[in-house]
Amino acid sequence: MSLPPSEVPQGAIRFNTDSQRLEFYAQGEWWVMSTDTPNLGTSGEATPGARGLTGGGYGPGVSAEIMFWNIASLSNGADFGDLTEARGYTGGVSSRTRAVWGGGHTPSAVDTIDFVTMASTGNATAFGELADGNRLHMAGAGNQTRGLYAGGENPSDVDIIEYLTIASTGNSIDFGNLSSVREGPGGVNSPTRAVFAGGFTPSVLNAIEFVTIATLGNAQDFGDLPLGNAGSAGGSNAVRGLFGGGSNPNPNAIIDSIFIASTGNAVGFGDLTVGRRYPGCASSPTRCTWVGGLNPASEDRMDYVEFATEGNAVDFGDLNNVMYAMTGSGVSNAHGGL
């Protein structure tokens, strides 16, 4: 006999024998858990699987390059195409078919929003503009329908949250506000919830906040990171969110973990192979990858962990170029919001 809803713990998982699907419990409802991974592998890959991308960065000069990799197969990064203009510190969101990058630093802040279709390599196309003007160093999070950009600066730090509909084109729209201004937070998501952690104002923050993606409004308190951290990159599946790297004030290798459906403080998961700030991050239902970063020079290093197994990251491969300033730019076609 199943438990009544009031007794089901947030984040509980069950197998629905009627639908033959895995489900997880969040906010009073059972949600179907994505266990399939879109296959965008190329011919000759031993393990085809989900595709991770980053848009723009510094390496050390400002770059328009979009890089991609197969999350399921240990390998190196490759060139996908270019953004419409060279810029770092973009914010990235994605659906199963489309990746969208907003804002950035050229070195002036911009309001540009670009998109690509993830299944085919090539240059980005104009999507629209940020509603609240030029901004950089935002966190990105979202689900299959809606992408959110949170925080950032130009030149002062802001508490703005904006959203866009990924399948369409046009300008972003006001969603709400974080509890305080910040730049460089990390972002993770489930299909229902977006979570933003850390950042700096310039003081380094440890606050974790969340919003319900389908409902406009201000962020609510989720908990705290074990230590203040800024410039970390977040990745997630539908259940667990991880924040890797960052600085306070020096670059660190910390990976912190939360369970997205509940609230509470983050806990230690492990460490990246080396400490660095401003890496990019992309995930699948089983694996989280971090790429590039800065400590003290630009990195081409790629690391990964398995969500189900706590511990330190291991080597994944190398990017095709050294790159940093990718804190919020990492996306995939199989992240936790899909």
N, C-alpha and C positions, 0 to 999 in steps of 0.2 A: 504494500500500500504506500502510495507516495505521500510525502509530507505536505500539510497545508501550506499555502504560499507564505504565511507569516513566519514559518519555521524553516524555510529553505534559505541557506546562507548565500549571500551574494557571491557570485563566481562559481557556484556549484555546477557540475557538468553531469548530464545524463544522456543515455541512448534512448531515443524515442522509437519504440518498437512498431508504432503505426506508420511513421514517415520514413523509418530506417535512417535517421539522421542524428548526429550528435548535436546537443543543444546546451547552452549555458544560461544561467539565471542571473538577471540584472534588472534592477529597478522595477521589481514586481512582475516581470514577464520572462518566459523562456524564449530564447533567441537561437535560431539555427546557426551553428558554428561552421565556418568555412574550413573544410579539410582538403579541398581540391586545390591544386596549384596550377595556374595558367602556364602553359608550356610555350615559352618564347625562345627556347634553346635553338642554336644553329646546328646545321648538319655536322656530324663528326663529334659532337659533345657526348661524353659518356653518360651524363645524367642531365638531360634537358629539364628546364624548370622555369621558375619565375625570373623576371628581369628587374634588376636594380639600376637606377639612374641618378646622376647628379647633374645640376645645371649651373654652369659658371663657377667662378672661384678665383683664387690668386695662386700663381705658381712660378715665380713670385709676382710677375705682372698680372694685371687684370685679364681674365680669359672669358671667352664666349663658349668654350667647349662644353658639350654635353657628353658625359662618359657613361658607359653601361657595362654590366656584367651579369652572368648567369648565377643567381644566388645558390642554386642546387649543386653547382659543380665548382670545385676549387680551380681557379683560373685567374687570368689577368684581366684588367679592364681594357676596353676598346673604345674607339671614337664612334659616337652616334651621329653627331652633327654639331650645329652651333645655335645658341640663342640669337635673337634678333639684334642684340648688342652685347658687347663684352661687359660683364659685371660679376661681382662677388657678393656673398651674403644674401643670396636670394632665399625666398621661402617657397618650398615645394609641397604640392598636394597631388593626389592621383586617384583615378578610378582603375578598373581593370583594363581600360583601353587607352586612357589619356593621362599625360603628365602635364601639370601646369605650374609655372614658376612666376612669382610676383616680386616686385621691388628689386632692391640690390644697390650696389655701390660701383660707380664707374670711373673715377672715384667720387663723383657727386651722387647723392641718393636719387633714385628714380622711381616712377610709379608704374613702370612697364609690367605687363602681364603677357607671357608667352605660353604656347602649348605645343606638344608633339603627340603623335600617335605612337604608342610604345612598340607596336608590333613591327613597324617599319622604320629603319634608320633614316635620318635626314634632318634638315634644319628646322628650327622652330618657326611658328606662325604667330602673328599678333593675336592676342585674346581680348585685351582691354586695358584698363588702368585701375590702380588702387583708388578706392573712394576717398580716402583721407589724405591723399597726396603722396609725395615722395617718401620712401621708407626703406630701411635695410635692417638686416639681422633679426628677422621675425622667425617665430616657430610656425611650422605648418602641420596641420592634422585634418582628418576628415574621414568620410566614408565613401561609398560608391556614388552618392549623389552630390554631396556638398563638401567643399574644401574651406578650411578656416586658416587665417593668418592672425597671429597674436603677438603683441608687443612690437619692439623695434625702436628705431630712433631716426630723427632728422630735424635738427641736430640733437635736440633734447629727446630723452627716452619717453615713450608713450605707453599707455595702457589699452590701446585700441585692439579690438577683435573685429575683423571683417570676414565676410564669407562670399563665396561664388558658387554657382552651379556648374560643375565640371563639364557636363555634356554640352553646354551652350557656350557662347562667347559674350563678352560685355564687361562692364566695370563691376568691381566688387561692391558689396553692400554692407552697411554697418550691422554688426551682430550684437555687440555689447562691449564690456570692458573687463579687464583683469582687475584685481583688487588694488594694484599699485603699478606704477610705470616700471618698465624693465626692457632691456634688450638682451638678446642671446639666450632666451629660454629654450629648453628642449621640449619637443612635442611628441605624444603618442596617442593612439586611438583604438577603440573598439568600434563596432558598427553603430553604437548609440552614444558614445562618450568620447570627448577629446580632453586630454590632460596635458597641462603645461607645468614644467618644473624648472626652478632656479632662474638664472639670469643675473644681470647686474644693473646698478642704478646711479653711480658706479659701485656702490657697495654690493658685494656678492650676496645673493639671496638663497635661502633654502626652501622657500614656500612652494608647495604643489597645489594647483588649482584645477578645477574641471568645469566643463559645460556639457550640456546635452545638445548634441549636434543638430537635432531636428527642431529645437526650440530656441528662439532668440532670447538673449538675456546676459546678465553679468556672470562672471566666473564665481564659483563657490570654493570654499576651503576643502582640500582633499587630505592634506597632511604635510609632512616636511621631509626633505632629503636629510640623510645623516649629517652632511656637511653642506654649507653653501657651495654652489657650483654654477659656473657660467660658461657658455660656449660648448656645452655638451650636446651630443646628437642622440635623438630618441628613435627607437624602433619597437614594433610590437606585433604580436598576433592578437587574436580576439580576446585573450584572457590576460596576458602578461605584457607589461611595458618595461623596457630597459632604456636607461640613460647612460651613455658611455663617453668617457673623456671629459674635457673641460678644464677650468682653471680656478684657483682660489688661493693666492693670485697666480701661482705657478701651474704649468700644465700638469694634469694628473691622468692616471690610468683607470680611475674608478668606473665600475659598472654597478649602478643601483637598479633595484627591481621593485615594481609595484604590481598589484593585481587590480586591473582597471575598473572592474565592476564594484569593488568595495572602496572604502576610504581608509586612510591610515598612513603611517610613515613608510617611506621607502626603506629597503634593507639591502645590504651588500649582496651582490651576485658573484663578483669576481673582478678581474682586472683585464684591461687591454694588454697587448704584448708590449707596448711602450706608452708612457704618458704623452698626451697631446691634446691640444684644444682645436676647435673649429673643424672637426672631421665631418664627413657626410655619413649617413646611415640609411640602409634599406633592408627590409625584412620580408620573410615569407611566413606561412603558418608554423614552420619548424625552426627556422634559422634567422639570426640577426647578424648583419655585416656592417662593419665600420671601415671607412676608406679615407685615406689622406689625413690631413691635419697639420699642425704646426708645433714644433718643439726641437730646437729653436728655429730650424729651417723647415721648408715645405716637405711633406712626406708623400711617398707613393705607396705606402704600406696599406694592406688590406687584411683585416682580422674578421673572425666570426666566432659565434657561440651557438649552441643549440638551446632553445628556450626551455626544454624539459630538463636540462642538466646544468645545475649551478656549477660555476667554476670559471677559470680564466679563459680568455680568448686564445685562439691559435691562428697561425698564419693561413691566409686564404690565397694570396697571390700579390700582384703589384698592379697599381693603376698604370695606364699608358703614359701618364705625365704626373709629376709631383703637383699637389694641389691642396689648398686649404681654403678657409672662408666659405665652408659648405655646411655650416651648423644646421640650417633648416632646409637644405636643398635636396636631401636624399628622398627618393620616392621608389615605389615598386608597384607592380600589378597584382600583388598578393599580400599586402600588409593587413594588419589587424582590423582595419575598418571595413574590409570588403567581405 
